[in-house]
């Protein structure tokens, strides 16, 4: 990853909630792997060595939902709160 920060784009639905839950399990494992891989002599001497890993989650962006009278509909609001 070439960036130190990231955002997760979502929509107001069940699948986005599941995706965020999945990321919360995968990202700690990725961070641990990168820390372990950085001490590997082969990767340290590579033409493109692994950069220092400082990943920061900035948040989610909820998009593509319906607004009526200046407010999201009840069904979308429920998913937005879960996200």
PDB file of N, CA, C and O in Angstrom:
ATOM      1  N   UNK A   1       0.857  -1.168   0.000  1.00  0.00           N
ATOM      2  CA  UNK A   1       0.000   0.000   0.000  1.00  0.00           C
ATOM      3  C   UNK A   1       0.906   1.234   0.000  1.00  0.00           C
ATOM      4  O   UNK A   1       1.856   1.302   0.780  1.00  0.00           O
ATOM      5  N   UNK A   2       0.628   2.181  -0.843  1.00  0.00           N
ATOM      6  CA  UNK A   2       1.481   3.347  -0.951  1.00  0.00           C
ATOM      7  C   UNK A   2       0.950   4.554  -0.200  1.00  0.00           C
ATOM      8  O   UNK A   2       1.559   5.623  -0.242  1.00  0.00           O
ATOM      9  N   UNK A   3      -0.147   4.408   0.470  1.00  0.00           N
ATOM     10  CA  UNK A   3      -0.723   5.502   1.239  1.00  0.00           C
ATOM     11  C   UNK A   3      -0.737   5.124   2.716  1.00  0.00           C
ATOM     12  O   UNK A   3      -0.823   3.946   3.065  1.00  0.00           O
ATOM     13  N   UNK A   4      -0.653   6.126   3.572  1.00  0.00           N
ATOM     14  CA  UNK A   4      -0.704   5.867   5.009  1.00  0.00           C
ATOM     15  C   UNK A   4      -2.121   5.947   5.565  1.00  0.00           C
ATOM     16  O   UNK A   4      -2.369   5.549   6.703  1.00  0.00           O
ATOM     17  N   UNK A   5      -3.042   6.458   4.772  1.00  0.00           N
ATOM     18  CA  UNK A   5      -4.430   6.619   5.219  1.00  0.00           C
ATOM     19  C   UNK A   5      -5.382   6.047   4.178  1.00  0.00           C
ATOM     20  O   UNK A   5      -5.037   5.945   3.000  1.00  0.00           O
ATOM     21  N   UNK A   6      -6.584   5.673   4.619  1.00  0.00           N
ATOM     22  CA  UNK A   6      -7.573   5.184   3.669  1.00  0.00           C
ATOM     23  C   UNK A   6      -8.992   5.447   4.166  1.00  0.00           C
ATOM     24  O   UNK A   6      -9.239   5.558   5.366  1.00  0.00           O
ATOM     25  N   UNK A   7      -9.905   5.540   3.220  1.00  0.00           N
ATOM     26  CA  UNK A   7     -11.341   5.674   3.458  1.00  0.00           C
ATOM     27  C   UNK A   7     -12.030   4.446   2.871  1.00  0.00           C
ATOM     28  O   UNK A   7     -11.526   3.840   1.925  1.00  0.00           O
ATOM     29  N   UNK A   8     -13.169   4.084   3.425  1.00  0.00           N
ATOM     30  CA  UNK A   8     -13.929   2.969   2.884  1.00  0.00           C
ATOM     31  C   UNK A   8     -15.249   3.502   2.333  1.00  0.00           C
ATOM     32  O   UNK A   8     -16.107   3.942   3.098  1.00  0.00           O
ATOM     33  N   UNK A   9     -15.417   3.466   1.006  1.00  0.00           N
ATOM     34  CA  UNK A   9     -16.698   3.895   0.446  1.00  0.00           C
ATOM     35  C   UNK A   9     -17.749   2.817   0.682  1.00  0.00           C
ATOM     36  O   UNK A   9     -17.475   1.629   0.513  1.00  0.00           O
ATOM     37  N   UNK A  10     -18.935   3.227   1.066  1.00  0.00           N
ATOM     38  CA  UNK A  10     -20.011   2.278   1.343  1.00  0.00           C
ATOM     39  C   UNK A  10     -21.324   2.779   0.756  1.00  0.00           C
ATOM     40  O   UNK A  10     -21.444   3.935   0.349  1.00  0.00           O
ATOM     41  N   UNK A  11     -22.286   1.897   0.724  1.00  0.00           N
ATOM     42  CA  UNK A  11     -23.663   2.281   0.474  1.00  0.00           C
ATOM     43  C   UNK A  11     -24.449   1.876   1.711  1.00  0.00           C
ATOM     44  O   UNK A  11     -23.971   1.082   2.522  1.00  0.00           O
ATOM     45  N   UNK A  12     -25.625   2.407   1.854  1.00  0.00           N
ATOM     46  CA  UNK A  12     -26.422   2.131   3.057  1.00  0.00           C
ATOM     47  C   UNK A  12     -27.132   0.790   2.894  1.00  0.00           C
ATOM     48  O   UNK A  12     -28.326   0.736   2.598  1.00  0.00           O
ATOM     49  N   UNK A  13     -26.366  -0.307   3.097  1.00  0.00           N
ATOM     50  CA  UNK A  13     -26.960  -1.627   2.957  1.00  0.00           C
ATOM     51  C   UNK A  13     -26.240  -2.663   3.818  1.00  0.00           C
ATOM     52  O   UNK A  13     -25.208  -2.382   4.428  1.00  0.00           O
ATOM     53  N   UNK A  14     -26.802  -3.843   3.849  1.00  0.00           N
ATOM     54  CA  UNK A  14     -26.292  -4.970   4.625  1.00  0.00           C
ATOM     55  C   UNK A  14     -24.868  -5.345   4.208  1.00  0.00           C
ATOM     56  O   UNK A  14     -24.034  -5.649   5.061  1.00  0.00           O
ATOM     57  N   UNK A  15     -24.588  -5.326   2.909  1.00  0.00           N
ATOM     58  CA  UNK A  15     -23.293  -5.781   2.404  1.00  0.00           C
ATOM     59  C   UNK A  15     -22.149  -4.879   2.860  1.00  0.00           C
ATOM     60  O   UNK A  15     -21.035  -5.358   3.070  1.00  0.00           O
ATOM     61  N   UNK A  16     -22.405  -3.600   3.013  1.00  0.00           N
ATOM     62  CA  UNK A  16     -21.376  -2.690   3.509  1.00  0.00           C
ATOM     63  C   UNK A  16     -21.060  -2.973   4.972  1.00  0.00           C
ATOM     64  O   UNK A  16     -19.902  -2.906   5.385  1.00  0.00           O
ATOM     65  N   UNK A  17     -22.078  -3.287   5.747  1.00  0.00           N
ATOM     66  CA  UNK A  17     -21.862  -3.640   7.157  1.00  0.00           C
ATOM     67  C   UNK A  17     -20.994  -4.893   7.245  1.00  0.00           C
ATOM     68  O   UNK A  17     -20.070  -4.953   8.056  1.00  0.00           O
ATOM     69  N   UNK A  18     -21.287  -5.887   6.417  1.00  0.00           N
ATOM     70  CA  UNK A  18     -20.501  -7.131   6.402  1.00  0.00           C
ATOM     71  C   UNK A  18     -19.064  -6.854   5.945  1.00  0.00           C
ATOM     72  O   UNK A  18     -18.118  -7.412   6.501  1.00  0.00           O
ATOM     73  N   UNK A  19     -18.902  -5.999   4.942  1.00  0.00           N
ATOM     74  CA  UNK A  19     -17.565  -5.678   4.435  1.00  0.00           C
ATOM     75  C   UNK A  19     -16.714  -4.998   5.502  1.00  0.00           C
ATOM     76  O   UNK A  19     -15.534  -5.316   5.648  1.00  0.00           O
ATOM     77  N   UNK A  20     -17.300  -4.072   6.244  1.00  0.00           N
ATOM     78  CA  UNK A  20     -16.559  -3.387   7.312  1.00  0.00           C
ATOM     79  C   UNK A  20     -16.176  -4.371   8.405  1.00  0.00           C
ATOM     80  O   UNK A  20     -15.072  -4.309   8.946  1.00  0.00           O
ATOM     81  N   UNK A  21     -17.084  -5.276   8.728  1.00  0.00           N
ATOM     82  CA  UNK A  21     -16.785  -6.305   9.722  1.00  0.00           C
ATOM     83  C   UNK A  21     -15.622  -7.183   9.239  1.00  0.00           C
ATOM     84  O   UNK A  21     -14.741  -7.543  10.021  1.00  0.00           O
ATOM     85  N   UNK A  22     -15.630  -7.515   7.975  1.00  0.00           N
ATOM     86  CA  UNK A  22     -14.557  -8.324   7.405  1.00  0.00           C
ATOM     87  C   UNK A  22     -13.221  -7.577   7.448  1.00  0.00           C
ATOM     88  O   UNK A  22     -12.193  -8.157   7.796  1.00  0.00           O
ATOM     89  N   UNK A  23     -13.241  -6.289   7.092  1.00  0.00           N
ATOM     90  CA  UNK A  23     -12.008  -5.489   7.139  1.00  0.00           C
ATOM     91  C   UNK A  23     -11.435  -5.403   8.546  1.00  0.00           C
ATOM     92  O   UNK A  23     -10.217  -5.390   8.725  1.00  0.00           O
ATOM     93  N   UNK A  24     -12.307  -5.344   9.539  1.00  0.00           N
ATOM     94  CA  UNK A  24     -11.817  -5.236  10.918  1.00  0.00           C
ATOM     95  C   UNK A  24     -11.067  -6.490  11.344  1.00  0.00           C
ATOM     96  O   UNK A  24     -10.256  -6.439  12.268  1.00  0.00           O
ATOM     97  N   UNK A  25     -11.323  -7.608  10.686  1.00  0.00           N
ATOM     98  CA  UNK A  25     -10.572  -8.828  10.978  1.00  0.00           C
ATOM     99  C   UNK A  25      -9.333  -8.980  10.118  1.00  0.00           C
ATOM    100  O   UNK A  25      -8.335  -9.546  10.564  1.00  0.00           O
ATOM    101  N   UNK A  26      -9.384  -8.484   8.896  1.00  0.00           N
ATOM    102  CA  UNK A  26      -8.287  -8.658   7.947  1.00  0.00           C
ATOM    103  C   UNK A  26      -7.154  -7.668   8.185  1.00  0.00           C
ATOM    104  O   UNK A  26      -5.985  -8.047   8.124  1.00  0.00           O
ATOM    105  N   UNK A  27      -7.479  -6.413   8.453  1.00  0.00           N
ATOM    106  CA  UNK A  27      -6.444  -5.381   8.574  1.00  0.00           C
ATOM    107  C   UNK A  27      -5.439  -5.626   9.697  1.00  0.00           C
ATOM    108  O   UNK A  27      -4.248  -5.400   9.483  1.00  0.00           O
ATOM    109  N   UNK A  28      -5.852  -6.076  10.880  1.00  0.00           N
ATOM    110  CA  UNK A  28      -4.833  -6.385  11.898  1.00  0.00           C
ATOM    111  C   UNK A  28      -3.874  -7.496  11.446  1.00  0.00           C
ATOM    112  O   UNK A  28      -2.680  -7.451  11.741  1.00  0.00           O
ATOM    113  N   UNK A  29      -4.405  -8.486  10.732  1.00  0.00           N
ATOM    114  CA  UNK A  29      -3.539  -9.551  10.211  1.00  0.00           C
ATOM    115  C   UNK A  29      -2.577  -9.013   9.164  1.00  0.00           C
ATOM    116  O   UNK A  29      -1.411  -9.408   9.134  1.00  0.00           O
ATOM    117  N   UNK A  30      -3.051  -8.116   8.305  1.00  0.00           N
ATOM    118  CA  UNK A  30      -2.184  -7.499   7.300  1.00  0.00           C
ATOM    119  C   UNK A  30      -1.066  -6.696   7.963  1.00  0.00           C
ATOM    120  O   UNK A  30       0.094  -6.791   7.562  1.00  0.00           O
ATOM    121  N   UNK A  31      -1.414  -5.916   8.966  1.00  0.00           N
ATOM    122  CA  UNK A  31      -0.403  -5.121   9.684  1.00  0.00           C
ATOM    123  C   UNK A  31       0.648  -6.019  10.325  1.00  0.00           C
ATOM    124  O   UNK A  31       1.842  -5.728  10.264  1.00  0.00           O
ATOM    125  N   UNK A  32       0.204  -7.099  10.934  1.00  0.00           N
ATOM    126  CA  UNK A  32       1.145  -8.031  11.572  1.00  0.00           C
ATOM    127  C   UNK A  32       2.052  -8.680  10.533  1.00  0.00           C
ATOM    128  O   UNK A  32       3.247  -8.848  10.775  1.00  0.00           O
ATOM    129  N   UNK A  33       1.496  -9.045   9.379  1.00  0.00           N
ATOM    130  CA  UNK A  33       2.302  -9.665   8.330  1.00  0.00           C
ATOM    131  C   UNK A  33       3.356  -8.704   7.806  1.00  0.00           C
ATOM    132  O   UNK A  33       4.507  -9.096   7.611  1.00  0.00           O
ATOM    133  N   UNK A  34       2.983  -7.455   7.576  1.00  0.00           N
ATOM    134  CA  UNK A  34       3.940  -6.480   7.049  1.00  0.00           C
ATOM    135  C   UNK A  34       5.067  -6.251   8.050  1.00  0.00           C
ATOM    136  O   UNK A  34       6.229  -6.165   7.655  1.00  0.00           O
ATOM    137  N   UNK A  35       4.748  -6.152   9.327  1.00  0.00           N
ATOM    138  CA  UNK A  35       5.796  -5.980  10.343  1.00  0.00           C
ATOM    139  C   UNK A  35       6.751  -7.167  10.346  1.00  0.00           C
ATOM    140  O   UNK A  35       7.960  -6.992  10.497  1.00  0.00           O
ATOM    141  N   UNK A  36       6.215  -8.368  10.182  1.00  0.00           N
ATOM    142  CA  UNK A  36       7.037  -9.566  10.145  1.00  0.00           C
ATOM    143  C   UNK A  36       7.873  -9.600   8.850  1.00  0.00           C
ATOM    144  O   UNK A  36       9.052  -9.952   8.877  1.00  0.00           O
ATOM    145  N   UNK A  37       7.261  -9.237   7.740  1.00  0.00           N
ATOM    146  CA  UNK A  37       7.955  -9.292   6.451  1.00  0.00           C
ATOM    147  C   UNK A  37       9.072  -8.256   6.365  1.00  0.00           C
ATOM    148  O   UNK A  37      10.066  -8.488   5.677  1.00  0.00           O
ATOM    149  N   UNK A  38       8.935  -7.141   7.033  1.00  0.00           N
ATOM    150  CA  UNK A  38       9.965  -6.095   6.968  1.00  0.00           C
ATOM    151  C   UNK A  38      11.311  -6.548   7.537  1.00  0.00           C
ATOM    152  O   UNK A  38      12.348  -6.004   7.157  1.00  0.00           O
ATOM    153  N   UNK A  39      11.316  -7.515   8.425  1.00  0.00           N
ATOM    154  CA  UNK A  39      12.577  -7.989   9.001  1.00  0.00           C
ATOM    155  C   UNK A  39      13.201  -9.116   8.173  1.00  0.00           C
ATOM    156  O   UNK A  39      14.320  -9.543   8.459  1.00  0.00           O
ATOM    157  N   UNK A  40      12.493  -9.596   7.157  1.00  0.00           N
ATOM    158  CA  UNK A  40      13.013 -10.644   6.285  1.00  0.00           C
ATOM    159  C   UNK A  40      14.183 -10.074   5.469  1.00  0.00           C
ATOM    160  O   UNK A  40      14.015  -9.062   4.789  1.00  0.00           O
ATOM    161  N   UNK A  41      15.364 -10.707   5.525  1.00  0.00           N
ATOM    162  CA  UNK A  41      16.537 -10.175   4.823  1.00  0.00           C
ATOM    163  C   UNK A  41      16.334 -10.050   3.308  1.00  0.00           C
ATOM    164  O   UNK A  41      16.852  -9.119   2.690  1.00  0.00           O
ATOM    165  N   UNK A  42      15.601 -10.961   2.722  1.00  0.00           N
ATOM    166  CA  UNK A  42      15.376 -10.910   1.270  1.00  0.00           C
ATOM    167  C   UNK A  42      14.577  -9.661   0.908  1.00  0.00           C
ATOM    168  O   UNK A  42      14.890  -8.980  -0.068  1.00  0.00           O
ATOM    169  N   UNK A  43      13.559  -9.368   1.688  1.00  0.00           N
ATOM    170  CA  UNK A  43      12.739  -8.195   1.402  1.00  0.00           C
ATOM    171  C   UNK A  43      13.453  -6.893   1.776  1.00  0.00           C
ATOM    172  O   UNK A  43      13.200  -5.852   1.170  1.00  0.00           O
ATOM    173  N   UNK A  44      14.334  -6.947   2.762  1.00  0.00           N
ATOM    174  CA  UNK A  44      15.104  -5.750   3.129  1.00  0.00           C
ATOM    175  C   UNK A  44      16.053  -5.329   2.015  1.00  0.00           C
ATOM    176  O   UNK A  44      16.281  -4.137   1.808  1.00  0.00           O
ATOM    177  N   UNK A  45      16.605  -6.303   1.298  1.00  0.00           N
ATOM    178  CA  UNK A  45      17.574  -6.022   0.244  1.00  0.00           C
ATOM    179  C   UNK A  45      16.949  -5.976  -1.145  1.00  0.00           C
ATOM    180  O   UNK A  45      17.675  -5.892  -2.136  1.00  0.00           O
ATOM    181  N   UNK A  46      15.649  -6.028  -1.243  1.00  0.00           N
ATOM    182  CA  UNK A  46      14.966  -6.020  -2.536  1.00  0.00           C
ATOM    183  C   UNK A  46      15.105  -4.660  -3.214  1.00  0.00           C
ATOM    184  O   UNK A  46      15.345  -3.647  -2.557  1.00  0.00           O
ATOM    185  N   UNK A  47      14.952  -4.654  -4.535  1.00  0.00           N
ATOM    186  CA  UNK A  47      15.021  -3.398  -5.292  1.00  0.00           C
ATOM    187  C   UNK A  47      13.928  -2.428  -4.827  1.00  0.00           C
ATOM    188  O   UNK A  47      14.131  -1.214  -4.823  1.00  0.00           O
ATOM    189  N   UNK A  48      12.795  -2.960  -4.446  1.00  0.00           N
ATOM    190  CA  UNK A  48      11.702  -2.150  -3.922  1.00  0.00           C
ATOM    191  C   UNK A  48      11.328  -2.674  -2.535  1.00  0.00           C
ATOM    192  O   UNK A  48      10.373  -3.439  -2.406  1.00  0.00           O
ATOM    193  N   UNK A  49      12.056  -2.278  -1.509  1.00  0.00           N
ATOM    194  CA  UNK A  49      11.781  -2.797  -0.166  1.00  0.00           C
ATOM    195  C   UNK A  49      10.421  -2.303   0.346  1.00  0.00           C
ATOM    196  O   UNK A  49       9.892  -1.284  -0.098  1.00  0.00           O
ATOM    197  N   UNK A  50       9.892  -3.062   1.286  1.00  0.00           N
ATOM    198  CA  UNK A  50       8.617  -2.663   1.888  1.00  0.00           C
ATOM    199  C   UNK A  50       8.799  -1.357   2.663  1.00  0.00           C
ATOM    200  O   UNK A  50       9.712  -1.250   3.481  1.00  0.00           O
ATOM    201  N   UNK A  51       7.954  -0.380   2.420  1.00  0.00           N
ATOM    202  CA  UNK A  51       8.058   0.850   3.199  1.00  0.00           C
ATOM    203  C   UNK A  51       7.560   0.625   4.625  1.00  0.00           C
ATOM    204  O   UNK A  51       6.919  -0.383   4.925  1.00  0.00           O
ATOM    205  N   UNK A  52       7.865   1.570   5.480  1.00  0.00           N
ATOM    206  CA  UNK A  52       7.340   1.493   6.845  1.00  0.00           C
ATOM    207  C   UNK A  52       5.823   1.563   6.771  1.00  0.00           C
ATOM    208  O   UNK A  52       5.267   2.359   6.014  1.00  0.00           O
ATOM    209  N   UNK A  53       5.164   0.736   7.550  1.00  0.00           N
ATOM    210  CA  UNK A  53       3.723   0.569   7.457  1.00  0.00           C
ATOM    211  C   UNK A  53       3.036   1.356   8.569  1.00  0.00           C
ATOM    212  O   UNK A  53       3.059   0.947   9.729  1.00  0.00           O
ATOM    213  N   UNK A  54       2.427   2.481   8.213  1.00  0.00           N
ATOM    214  CA  UNK A  54       1.691   3.310   9.167  1.00  0.00           C
ATOM    215  C   UNK A  54       0.291   3.533   8.606  1.00  0.00           C
ATOM    216  O   UNK A  54       0.011   4.588   8.036  1.00  0.00           O
ATOM    217  N   UNK A  55      -0.566   2.571   8.762  1.00  0.00           N
ATOM    218  CA  UNK A  55      -1.906   2.641   8.179  1.00  0.00           C
ATOM    219  C   UNK A  55      -2.879   3.292   9.152  1.00  0.00           C
ATOM    220  O   UNK A  55      -2.928   2.936  10.330  1.00  0.00           O
ATOM    221  N   UNK A  56      -3.658   4.259   8.645  1.00  0.00           N
ATOM    222  CA  UNK A  56      -4.643   4.936   9.479  1.00  0.00           C
ATOM    223  C   UNK A  56      -5.990   4.961   8.756  1.00  0.00           C
ATOM    224  O   UNK A  56      -6.093   5.417   7.618  1.00  0.00           O
ATOM    225  N   UNK A  57      -7.001   4.469   9.432  1.00  0.00           N
ATOM    226  CA  UNK A  57      -8.369   4.448   8.911  1.00  0.00           C
ATOM    227  C   UNK A  57      -9.012   5.798   9.191  1.00  0.00           C
ATOM    228  O   UNK A  57      -9.156   6.189  10.350  1.00  0.00           O
ATOM    229  N   UNK A  58      -9.401   6.516   8.133  1.00  0.00           N
ATOM    230  CA  UNK A  58     -10.016   7.831   8.300  1.00  0.00           C
ATOM    231  C   UNK A  58     -11.520   7.761   8.492  1.00  0.00           C
ATOM    232  O   UNK A  58     -12.111   8.680   9.059  1.00  0.00           O
ATOM    233  N   UNK A  59     -12.150   6.692   8.032  1.00  0.00           N
ATOM    234  CA  UNK A  59     -13.589   6.555   8.210  1.00  0.00           C
ATOM    235  C   UNK A  59     -14.266   6.005   6.968  1.00  0.00           C
ATOM    236  O   UNK A  59     -13.615   5.529   6.038  1.00  0.00           O
ATOM    237  N   UNK A  60     -15.570   6.082   6.976  1.00  0.00           N
ATOM    238  CA  UNK A  60     -16.366   5.595   5.857  1.00  0.00           C
ATOM    239  C   UNK A  60     -17.049   6.764   5.165  1.00  0.00           C
ATOM    240  O   UNK A  60     -17.260   7.824   5.754  1.00  0.00           O
ATOM    241  N   UNK A  61     -17.382   6.549   3.923  1.00  0.00           N
ATOM    242  CA  UNK A  61     -18.188   7.502   3.165  1.00  0.00           C
ATOM    243  C   UNK A  61     -19.433   6.748   2.731  1.00  0.00           C
ATOM    244  O   UNK A  61     -19.345   5.781   1.974  1.00  0.00           O
ATOM    245  N   UNK A  62     -20.582   7.182   3.203  1.00  0.00           N
ATOM    246  CA  UNK A  62     -21.840   6.556   2.806  1.00  0.00           C
ATOM    247  C   UNK A  62     -22.389   7.345   1.628  1.00  0.00           C
ATOM    248  O   UNK A  62     -22.555   8.563   1.703  1.00  0.00           O
ATOM    249  N   UNK A  63     -22.669   6.638   0.541  1.00  0.00           N
ATOM    250  CA  UNK A  63     -23.143   7.310  -0.656  1.00  0.00           C
ATOM    251  C   UNK A  63     -24.296   6.536  -1.271  1.00  0.00           C
ATOM    252  O   UNK A  63     -24.583   5.406  -0.876  1.00  0.00           O
ATOM    253  N   UNK A  64     -24.942   7.147  -2.227  1.00  0.00           N
ATOM    254  CA  UNK A  64     -25.995   6.516  -3.012  1.00  0.00           C
ATOM    255  C   UNK A  64     -27.201   6.099  -2.161  1.00  0.00           C
ATOM    256  O   UNK A  64     -27.625   4.944  -2.200  1.00  0.00           O
ATOM    257  N   UNK A  65     -27.738   7.031  -1.407  1.00  0.00           N
ATOM    258  CA  UNK A  65     -28.963   6.770  -0.658  1.00  0.00           C
ATOM    259  C   UNK A  65     -29.969   7.881  -0.943  1.00  0.00           C
ATOM    260  O   UNK A  65     -29.598   8.958  -1.409  1.00  0.00           O
ATOM    261  N   UNK A  66     -31.215   7.621  -0.668  1.00  0.00           N
ATOM    262  CA  UNK A  66     -32.296   8.531  -1.020  1.00  0.00           C
ATOM    263  C   UNK A  66     -32.550   9.555   0.087  1.00  0.00           C
ATOM    264  O   UNK A  66     -32.608   9.215   1.268  1.00  0.00           O
ATOM    265  N   UNK A  67     -32.698  10.806  -0.322  1.00  0.00           N
ATOM    266  CA  UNK A  67     -33.025  11.889   0.604  1.00  0.00           C
ATOM    267  C   UNK A  67     -34.408  12.425   0.233  1.00  0.00           C
ATOM    268  O   UNK A  67     -34.668  12.760  -0.923  1.00  0.00           O
ATOM    269  N   UNK A  68     -35.268  12.498   1.208  1.00  0.00           N
ATOM    270  CA  UNK A  68     -36.611  13.062   1.023  1.00  0.00           C
ATOM    271  C   UNK A  68     -36.804  14.149   2.069  1.00  0.00           C
ATOM    272  O   UNK A  68     -36.608  13.918   3.262  1.00  0.00           O
ATOM    273  N   UNK A  69     -37.189  15.335   1.611  1.00  0.00           N
ATOM    274  CA  UNK A  69     -37.379  16.501   2.474  1.00  0.00           C
ATOM    275  C   UNK A  69     -36.124  16.819   3.290  1.00  0.00           C
ATOM    276  O   UNK A  69     -36.207  17.165   4.468  1.00  0.00           O
ATOM    277  N   UNK A  70     -34.979  16.698   2.655  1.00  0.00           N
ATOM    278  CA  UNK A  70     -33.727  17.058   3.305  1.00  0.00           C
ATOM    279  C   UNK A  70     -33.185  16.038   4.289  1.00  0.00           C
ATOM    280  O   UNK A  70     -32.214  16.320   4.992  1.00  0.00           O
ATOM    281  N   UNK A  71     -33.787  14.864   4.356  1.00  0.00           N
ATOM    282  CA  UNK A  71     -33.347  13.842   5.306  1.00  0.00           C
ATOM    283  C   UNK A  71     -33.379  12.476   4.631  1.00  0.00           C
ATOM    284  O   UNK A  71     -34.227  12.213   3.779  1.00  0.00           O
ATOM    285  N   UNK A  72     -32.436  11.601   5.025  1.00  0.00           N
ATOM    286  CA  UNK A  72     -32.438  10.255   4.461  1.00  0.00           C
ATOM    287  C   UNK A  72     -33.677   9.493   4.938  1.00  0.00           C
ATOM    288  O   UNK A  72     -34.196   9.745   6.025  1.00  0.00           O
ATOM    289  N   UNK A  73     -34.138   8.559   4.106  1.00  0.00           N
ATOM    290  CA  UNK A  73     -35.322   7.785   4.476  1.00  0.00           C
ATOM    291  C   UNK A  73     -34.995   6.879   5.659  1.00  0.00           C
ATOM    292  O   UNK A  73     -33.827   6.608   5.938  1.00  0.00           O
ATOM    293  N   UNK A  74     -36.018   6.419   6.342  1.00  0.00           N
ATOM    294  CA  UNK A  74     -35.838   5.614   7.562  1.00  0.00           C
ATOM    295  C   UNK A  74     -35.027   4.348   7.304  1.00  0.00           C
ATOM    296  O   UNK A  74     -34.155   3.996   8.099  1.00  0.00           O
ATOM    297  N   UNK A  75     -35.309   3.666   6.200  1.00  0.00           N
ATOM    298  CA  UNK A  75     -34.583   2.427   5.902  1.00  0.00           C
ATOM    299  C   UNK A  75     -33.086   2.708   5.704  1.00  0.00           C
ATOM    300  O   UNK A  75     -32.243   1.970   6.214  1.00  0.00           O
ATOM    301  N   UNK A  76     -32.764   3.764   4.972  1.00  0.00           N
ATOM    302  CA  UNK A  76     -31.358   4.099   4.770  1.00  0.00           C
ATOM    303  C   UNK A  76     -30.715   4.564   6.075  1.00  0.00           C
ATOM    304  O   UNK A  76     -29.560   4.236   6.345  1.00  0.00           O
ATOM    305  N   UNK A  77     -31.437   5.310   6.871  1.00  0.00           N
ATOM    306  CA  UNK A  77     -30.897   5.809   8.134  1.00  0.00           C
ATOM    307  C   UNK A  77     -30.494   4.653   9.050  1.00  0.00           C
ATOM    308  O   UNK A  77     -29.475   4.725   9.737  1.00  0.00           O
ATOM    309  N   UNK A  78     -31.285   3.606   9.056  1.00  0.00           N
ATOM    310  CA  UNK A  78     -30.971   2.433   9.880  1.00  0.00           C
ATOM    311  C   UNK A  78     -29.617   1.834   9.480  1.00  0.00           C
ATOM    312  O   UNK A  78     -28.796   1.515  10.340  1.00  0.00           O
ATOM    313  N   UNK A  79     -29.389   1.685   8.170  1.00  0.00           N
ATOM    314  CA  UNK A  79     -28.113   1.112   7.711  1.00  0.00           C
ATOM    315  C   UNK A  79     -26.968   2.072   7.923  1.00  0.00           C
ATOM    316  O   UNK A  79     -25.862   1.642   8.250  1.00  0.00           O
ATOM    317  N   UNK A  80     -27.202   3.370   7.746  1.00  0.00           N
ATOM    318  CA  UNK A  80     -26.154   4.359   7.971  1.00  0.00           C
ATOM    319  C   UNK A  80     -25.694   4.312   9.424  1.00  0.00           C
ATOM    320  O   UNK A  80     -24.495   4.394   9.691  1.00  0.00           O
ATOM    321  N   UNK A  81     -26.618   4.183  10.359  1.00  0.00           N
ATOM    322  CA  UNK A  81     -26.249   4.089  11.780  1.00  0.00           C
ATOM    323  C   UNK A  81     -25.451   2.824  12.068  1.00  0.00           C
ATOM    324  O   UNK A  81     -24.533   2.851  12.887  1.00  0.00           O
ATOM    325  N   UNK A  82     -25.784   1.719  11.408  1.00  0.00           N
ATOM    326  CA  UNK A  82     -25.041   0.471  11.623  1.00  0.00           C
ATOM    327  C   UNK A  82     -23.628   0.576  11.065  1.00  0.00           C
ATOM    328  O   UNK A  82     -22.683   0.024  11.628  1.00  0.00           O
ATOM    329  N   UNK A  83     -23.498   1.283   9.962  1.00  0.00           N
ATOM    330  CA  UNK A  83     -22.168   1.452   9.357  1.00  0.00           C
ATOM    331  C   UNK A  83     -21.324   2.309  10.269  1.00  0.00           C
ATOM    332  O   UNK A  83     -20.164   2.583   9.960  1.00  0.00           O
TER     333      UNK A  83
END
